[in-house]
Amino acid sequence: KRNYSRLVSVLEYQNCRGRPGTIIDSVIEDNEAEENESIRVIDSELILTNVKFRRNKAKRITEGILLNTATLTTSNVVFESQGTQKETTGMILATVDSEISVQNSIFRGNSGSYAIFATAIKSLTMDGCILEDNQMWNA
């Protein structure tokens, strides 16, 4: 467990096309940032399996996973009690030709503007997911 108090990503994974990163059986919890996300993926591929995001907070912008020209595949991932106090946020925030596949994942008790915010992406697939008790102010 670590607390972060400035502009930060717990993990940044970039410029690694063709070498997918993996996070398995992990918990990312109790992090606080002025702005930014727990995981930032840029021009890379990331696979998450059995990962829990709990009680991470950002004071301004984003919390969760930011994708930019990236591919994200998740299975059995939980986003719980995540959120921000104001401005734009997403548990998954994807832009610019990103591809997202979310399988058997749970979004529970989160706050902010979007559970998933996607703009100019290639694809979004969700299968077997549960969204409950979220307090999103946009969608």
ChimeraX commands (.cxc) that place a marker at each C-alpha (Angstrom):
marker #1 position 0.00,0.00,0.00 radius 0.5
marker #1 position 1.22,3.45,-0.88 radius 0.5
marker #1 position -0.35,6.86,-0.77 radius 0.5
marker #1 position 0.44,9.27,-3.57 radius 0.5
marker #1 position -0.16,12.97,-3.09 radius 0.5
marker #1 position 0.83,14.58,-6.38 radius 0.5
marker #1 position 0.41,14.05,-10.14 radius 0.5
marker #1 position 1.08,10.35,-10.39 radius 0.5
marker #1 position 0.30,6.96,-11.83 radius 0.5
marker #1 position 0.79,3.85,-9.73 radius 0.5
marker #1 position 1.83,2.14,-12.96 radius 0.5
marker #1 position 2.74,3.70,-16.29 radius 0.5
marker #1 position 3.12,1.39,-19.27 radius 0.5
marker #1 position 3.96,2.98,-22.59 radius 0.5
marker #1 position 5.49,2.36,-26.02 radius 0.5
marker #1 position 5.38,-1.42,-25.57 radius 0.5
marker #1 position 3.33,-2.61,-28.57 radius 0.5
marker #1 position 3.81,-6.31,-29.24 radius 0.5
marker #1 position 4.83,-7.00,-25.63 radius 0.5
marker #1 position 1.60,-7.09,-23.62 radius 0.5
marker #1 position 1.92,-6.23,-19.96 radius 0.5
marker #1 position 0.03,-8.32,-17.41 radius 0.5
marker #1 position -1.22,-7.68,-13.92 radius 0.5
marker #1 position -2.58,-10.76,-12.16 radius 0.5
marker #1 position -4.04,-11.32,-8.68 radius 0.5
marker #1 position -3.33,-7.79,-7.44 radius 0.5
marker #1 position -4.94,-5.08,-5.33 radius 0.5
marker #1 position -4.49,-1.35,-5.97 radius 0.5
marker #1 position -6.06,0.52,-3.07 radius 0.5
marker #1 position -6.05,3.62,-0.86 radius 0.5
marker #1 position -4.11,5.86,-3.25 radius 0.5
marker #1 position -4.86,9.59,-3.43 radius 0.5
marker #1 position -3.73,11.99,-6.15 radius 0.5
marker #1 position -4.38,15.58,-7.11 radius 0.5
marker #1 position -5.15,14.27,-10.58 radius 0.5
marker #1 position -4.33,11.28,-12.74 radius 0.5
marker #1 position -4.99,7.59,-12.68 radius 0.5
marker #1 position -3.89,4.39,-11.04 radius 0.5
marker #1 position -2.72,2.92,-14.35 radius 0.5
marker #1 position -1.73,4.78,-17.52 radius 0.5
marker #1 position -1.35,2.77,-20.73 radius 0.5
marker #1 position -0.01,4.57,-23.80 radius 0.5
marker #1 position 0.67,2.88,-27.16 radius 0.5
marker #1 position 0.74,-0.48,-25.38 radius 0.5
marker #1 position -1.31,-3.56,-24.51 radius 0.5
marker #1 position -2.29,-4.48,-20.96 radius 0.5
marker #1 position -4.06,-7.56,-19.60 radius 0.5
marker #1 position -5.63,-7.44,-16.12 radius 0.5
marker #1 position -6.83,-10.64,-14.45 radius 0.5
marker #1 position -8.24,-10.80,-10.90 radius 0.5
marker #1 position -7.33,-7.19,-10.06 radius 0.5
marker #1 position -9.15,-5.03,-7.50 radius 0.5
marker #1 position -9.15,-1.24,-7.50 radius 0.5
marker #1 position -10.48,-0.06,-4.12 radius 0.5
marker #1 position -10.82,3.34,-2.44 radius 0.5
marker #1 position -8.51,5.20,-4.83 radius 0.5
marker #1 position -9.35,8.90,-5.11 radius 0.5
marker #1 position -8.34,11.82,-7.28 radius 0.5
marker #1 position -9.16,15.40,-6.32 radius 0.5
marker #1 position -9.68,16.55,-9.90 radius 0.5
marker #1 position -9.33,14.40,-13.01 radius 0.5
marker #1 position -9.56,10.64,-13.65 radius 0.5
marker #1 position -9.14,7.63,-11.44 radius 0.5
marker #1 position -8.77,4.08,-12.63 radius 0.5
marker #1 position -7.19,3.33,-16.01 radius 0.5
marker #1 position -6.29,5.81,-18.75 radius 0.5
marker #1 position -5.78,4.39,-22.25 radius 0.5
marker #1 position -4.33,6.28,-25.19 radius 0.5
marker #1 position -3.81,4.31,-28.42 radius 0.5
marker #1 position -3.86,1.24,-26.21 radius 0.5
marker #1 position -5.46,-2.18,-25.85 radius 0.5
marker #1 position -6.94,-3.25,-22.52 radius 0.5
marker #1 position -8.29,-6.72,-21.76 radius 0.5
marker #1 position -9.77,-7.36,-18.32 radius 0.5
marker #1 position -11.17,-10.44,-16.65 radius 0.5
marker #1 position -12.56,-10.52,-13.10 radius 0.5
marker #1 position -11.61,-6.92,-12.33 radius 0.5
marker #1 position -13.37,-4.96,-9.57 radius 0.5
marker #1 position -13.64,-1.18,-9.38 radius 0.5
marker #1 position -15.02,-0.40,-5.92 radius 0.5
marker #1 position -15.41,2.88,-4.02 radius 0.5
marker #1 position -13.30,4.75,-6.55 radius 0.5
marker #1 position -13.93,8.35,-7.42 radius 0.5
marker #1 position -13.11,11.99,-7.83 radius 0.5
marker #1 position -14.47,15.16,-6.29 radius 0.5
marker #1 position -14.98,17.15,-9.50 radius 0.5
marker #1 position -14.27,17.44,-13.22 radius 0.5
marker #1 position -13.97,14.51,-15.66 radius 0.5
marker #1 position -13.35,11.00,-14.46 radius 0.5
marker #1 position -13.77,7.43,-15.56 radius 0.5
marker #1 position -12.95,4.11,-13.99 radius 0.5
marker #1 position -11.76,3.41,-17.52 radius 0.5
marker #1 position -11.00,6.49,-19.62 radius 0.5
marker #1 position -10.09,5.64,-23.21 radius 0.5
marker #1 position -9.09,7.83,-26.13 radius 0.5
marker #1 position -7.57,7.73,-29.60 radius 0.5
marker #1 position -7.86,4.31,-31.28 radius 0.5
marker #1 position -7.96,2.34,-28.04 radius 0.5
marker #1 position -9.58,-1.09,-27.79 radius 0.5
marker #1 position -11.30,-2.29,-24.61 radius 0.5
marker #1 position -12.57,-5.74,-23.68 radius 0.5
marker #1 position -14.11,-5.99,-20.20 radius 0.5
marker #1 position -15.15,-9.50,-19.08 radius 0.5
marker #1 position -16.86,-10.56,-15.84 radius 0.5
marker #1 position -15.96,-7.33,-14.07 radius 0.5
marker #1 position -17.72,-5.31,-11.38 radius 0.5
marker #1 position -18.14,-1.53,-11.05 radius 0.5
marker #1 position -19.56,-0.96,-7.54 radius 0.5
marker #1 position -19.99,2.13,-5.37 radius 0.5
marker #1 position -17.94,4.45,-7.54 radius 0.5
marker #1 position -18.41,8.20,-7.90 radius 0.5
marker #1 position -17.43,10.63,-10.60 radius 0.5
marker #1 position -18.67,11.51,-14.06 radius 0.5
marker #1 position -18.44,8.16,-15.94 radius 0.5
marker #1 position -17.81,4.48,-15.22 radius 0.5
marker #1 position -16.31,4.20,-18.71 radius 0.5
marker #1 position -15.54,7.27,-20.79 radius 0.5
marker #1 position -14.50,6.51,-24.36 radius 0.5
marker #1 position -13.88,8.88,-27.25 radius 0.5
marker #1 position -12.49,8.13,-30.73 radius 0.5
marker #1 position -11.86,4.49,-29.78 radius 0.5
marker #1 position -11.75,1.44,-32.06 radius 0.5
marker #1 position -13.89,-0.88,-29.94 radius 0.5
marker #1 position -15.55,-1.52,-26.59 radius 0.5
marker #1 position -16.81,-4.96,-25.58 radius 0.5
marker #1 position -18.40,-5.76,-22.21 radius 0.5
marker #1 position -19.55,-9.25,-21.26 radius 0.5
marker #1 position -20.84,-10.51,-17.91 radius 0.5
marker #1 position -20.28,-7.20,-16.11 radius 0.5
marker #1 position -22.14,-5.75,-13.13 radius 0.5
marker #1 position -22.59,-2.01,-12.58 radius 0.5
marker #1 position -24.28,-1.27,-9.23 radius 0.5
marker #1 position -24.63,1.44,-6.61 radius 0.5
marker #1 position -22.53,3.91,-8.61 radius 0.5
marker #1 position -23.14,7.63,-8.20 radius 0.5
marker #1 position -22.09,8.93,-11.57 radius 0.5
marker #1 position -23.28,12.40,-12.47 radius 0.5
marker #1 position -23.13,11.93,-16.26 radius 0.5
marker #1 position -23.54,8.24,-17.15 radius 0.5
marker link #1:1,2 radius 0.2
marker link #1:2,3 radius 0.2
marker link #1:3,4 radius 0.2
marker link #1:4,5 radius 0.2
marker link #1:5,6 radius 0.2
marker link #1:6,7 radius 0.2
marker link #1:7,8 radius 0.2
marker link #1:8,9 radius 0.2
marker link #1:9,10 radius 0.2
marker link #1:10,11 radius 0.2
marker link #1:11,12 radius 0.2
marker link #1:12,13 radius 0.2
marker link #1:13,14 radius 0.2
marker link #1:14,15 radius 0.2
marker link #1:15,16 radius 0.2
marker link #1:16,17 radius 0.2
marker link #1:17,18 radius 0.2
marker link #1:18,19 radius 0.2
marker link #1:19,20 radius 0.2
marker link #1:20,21 radius 0.2
marker link #1:21,22 radius 0.2
marker link #1:22,23 radius 0.2
marker link #1:23,24 radius 0.2
marker link #1:24,25 radius 0.2
marker link #1:25,26 radius 0.2
marker link #1:26,27 radius 0.2
marker link #1:27,28 radius 0.2
marker link #1:28,29 radius 0.2
marker link #1:29,30 radius 0.2
marker link #1:30,31 radius 0.2
marker link #1:31,32 radius 0.2
marker link #1:32,33 radius 0.2
marker link #1:33,34 radius 0.2
marker link #1:34,35 radius 0.2
marker link #1:35,36 radius 0.2
marker link #1:36,37 radius 0.2
marker link #1:37,38 radius 0.2
marker link #1:38,39 radius 0.2
marker link #1:39,40 radius 0.2
marker link #1:40,41 radius 0.2
marker link #1:41,42 radius 0.2
marker link #1:42,43 radius 0.2
marker link #1:43,44 radius 0.2
marker link #1:44,45 radius 0.2
marker link #1:45,46 radius 0.2
marker link #1:46,47 radius 0.2
marker link #1:47,48 radius 0.2
marker link #1:48,49 radius 0.2
marker link #1:49,50 radius 0.2
marker link #1:50,51 radius 0.2
marker link #1:51,52 radius 0.2
marker link #1:52,53 radius 0.2
marker link #1:53,54 radius 0.2
marker link #1:54,55 radius 0.2
marker link #1:55,56 radius 0.2
marker link #1:56,57 radius 0.2
marker link #1:57,58 radius 0.2
marker link #1:58,59 radius 0.2
marker link #1:59,60 radius 0.2
marker link #1:60,61 radius 0.2
marker link #1:61,62 radius 0.2
marker link #1:62,63 radius 0.2
marker link #1:63,64 radius 0.2
marker link #1:64,65 radius 0.2
marker link #1:65,66 radius 0.2
marker link #1:66,67 radius 0.2
marker link #1:67,68 radius 0.2
marker link #1:68,69 radius 0.2
marker link #1:69,70 radius 0.2
marker link #1:70,71 radius 0.2
marker link #1:71,72 radius 0.2
marker link #1:72,73 radius 0.2
marker link #1:73,74 radius 0.2
marker link #1:74,75 radius 0.2
marker link #1:75,76 radius 0.2
marker link #1:76,77 radius 0.2
marker link #1:77,78 radius 0.2
marker link #1:78,79 radius 0.2
marker link #1:79,80 radius 0.2
marker link #1:80,81 radius 0.2
marker link #1:81,82 radius 0.2
marker link #1:82,83 radius 0.2
marker link #1:83,84 radius 0.2
marker link #1:84,85 radius 0.2
marker link #1:85,86 radius 0.2
marker link #1:86,87 radius 0.2
marker link #1:87,88 radius 0.2
marker link #1:88,89 radius 0.2
marker link #1:89,90 radius 0.2
marker link #1:90,91 radius 0.2
marker link #1:91,92 radius 0.2
marker link #1:92,93 radius 0.2
marker link #1:93,94 radius 0.2
marker link #1:94,95 radius 0.2
marker link #1:95,96 radius 0.2
marker link #1:96,97 radius 0.2
marker link #1:97,98 radius 0.2
marker link #1:98,99 radius 0.2
marker link #1:99,100 radius 0.2
marker link #1:100,101 radius 0.2
marker link #1:101,102 radius 0.2
marker link #1:102,103 radius 0.2
marker link #1:103,104 radius 0.2
marker link #1:104,105 radius 0.2
marker link #1:105,106 radius 0.2
marker link #1:106,107 radius 0.2
marker link #1:107,108 radius 0.2
marker link #1:108,109 radius 0.2
marker link #1:109,110 radius 0.2
marker link #1:110,111 radius 0.2
marker link #1:111,112 radius 0.2
marker link #1:112,113 radius 0.2
marker link #1:113,114 radius 0.2
marker link #1:114,115 radius 0.2
marker link #1:115,116 radius 0.2
marker link #1:116,117 radius 0.2
marker link #1:117,118 radius 0.2
marker link #1:118,119 radius 0.2
marker link #1:119,120 radius 0.2
marker link #1:120,121 radius 0.2
marker link #1:121,122 radius 0.2
marker link #1:122,123 radius 0.2
marker link #1:123,124 radius 0.2
marker link #1:124,125 radius 0.2
marker link #1:125,126 radius 0.2
marker link #1:126,127 radius 0.2
marker link #1:127,128 radius 0.2
marker link #1:128,129 radius 0.2
marker link #1:129,130 radius 0.2
marker link #1:130,131 radius 0.2
marker link #1:131,132 radius 0.2
marker link #1:132,133 radius 0.2
marker link #1:133,134 radius 0.2
marker link #1:134,135 radius 0.2
marker link #1:135,136 radius 0.2
marker link #1:136,137 radius 0.2
marker link #1:137,138 radius 0.2
marker link #1:138,139 radius 0.2
view
